[in-house]
Amino acid sequence: MAVNAGSSSLKFQLLEMPTEKLITSGIVERIGMSKSIFSIKVNGEKIESISDIPNHGEAVNILLNQLIEHDIIASYEEIAGVGHRVVHGGDRISKSVVIDDEMIQYLEEIIDLAPLHLGPNLIGIKAFKEILPNVKHIGVFDTAFHQTMPEEAFLYAVPYDWYSHYKVRKYGFHGTSHKFITQRFAEIENKKIEDVNIVIAHIGNGASICAVKNGQSIDTSMGFTPLEGIPMGTRSGNIDPAVVEYMAKIKNKPVKEIINQLNKLSGYLGVSNLSSDSRDLVSASAKGDHQAKLAIDVQAKRIADYISSYHNYIGGAEAIIFTAGIGENAKETRKNISDRLKTFGVEIDDERNDCRGVERLISKDSSAIKLYVIPTNEEVMIARDTLSLL
Ligand code: AMP
């Protein structure tokens, strides 16, 4: 079972391994609030029920009982292992690990690195461990794949003790997705992981670019938090940090509030003043909405900047991969970005690019760097790592 626990939600997928066949998936929402929603897919049909689910423990109980009630499993014993998505592993975790008591203690020690996400992840892990004490629980970390970044890439040019004493450095996120894409690209191109040199553009509501050299992450656009890098649905990406103090003073608001606005009211939403959803912006832009077009262009420009820089850092990428909600679905945005990379001989093929949510080569045969769409699948990656640790 692959689990992703948030502060008030719990997403799950049950997969048959090693075939990677999806058996069922679902989500519990509004945990801890009234009228919590539990939904599960049974034979392709979504079944929803509403009740008050006071905490994650109760959510796990309901979820497992529903699996039995819908004849998906006959008993809890059929679940061989649980893989938990964990947002942060600090600088000690470079691969997936079994979550024992010592690991829980370590995660509690680093909770300040990602208090909004790591706290809920831990609550989910503890709830599952209590109800399924006899199976192994595996942590699959968003930061782990990026632990191969060299010092020169992960260090900020700030007083050194910010790093040595306070752990301030670039960690990077979306690692599970970037790792999945790296493995899938190796399969598609029939090569060893060590021979993969690509730039991955994971563009969804959250978005990050990753430079993969010899199959390893050597740089990525997200940093100490997922706020760094390219503009996203509601996040600003990079700005001059001095703006924070300036705006706090002008608005007479605490720094925390300004950072909140950079996380929640910026990016697509901030620039367009319309929506954080790429579909809304693509259609408004087609109708001539200047700010919607600008929001897309500001992001596309910065993505092309990162790709150019990473192409150079890798020493020449063989392919650029588009993935996640926007990367997989928005052909207009893929074209916008690719056209900004013509200097490197990148040539997008408009006919091949006319696709959505499928794995496909979208560059011309004459393109100097291949362009691919590869749908990501973090749950399968979680299940693979879980299986290998069982
Ligand atoms: P994710 O966070 O990976 O689920 O991606 C969410 C983003 O993907 C949202 O901005 C969606 O608008 C975008 N998206 C999904 N389908 C499409 C589509 N057909 N065209 C443009 N954007 C899409």
Boltz pocket constraint, residues with backbone or C-beta under 6 A from the ligand:
constraints:
  - pocket:
      binder: B
      contacts: [[A, 203], [A, 204], [A, 205], [A, 206], [A, 233], [A, 276], [A, 277], [A, 278], [A, 279], [A, 280], [A, 282], [A, 324], [A, 325], [A, 326], [A, 329], [A, 330], [A, 331], [A, 356]]
      max_distance: 6.0
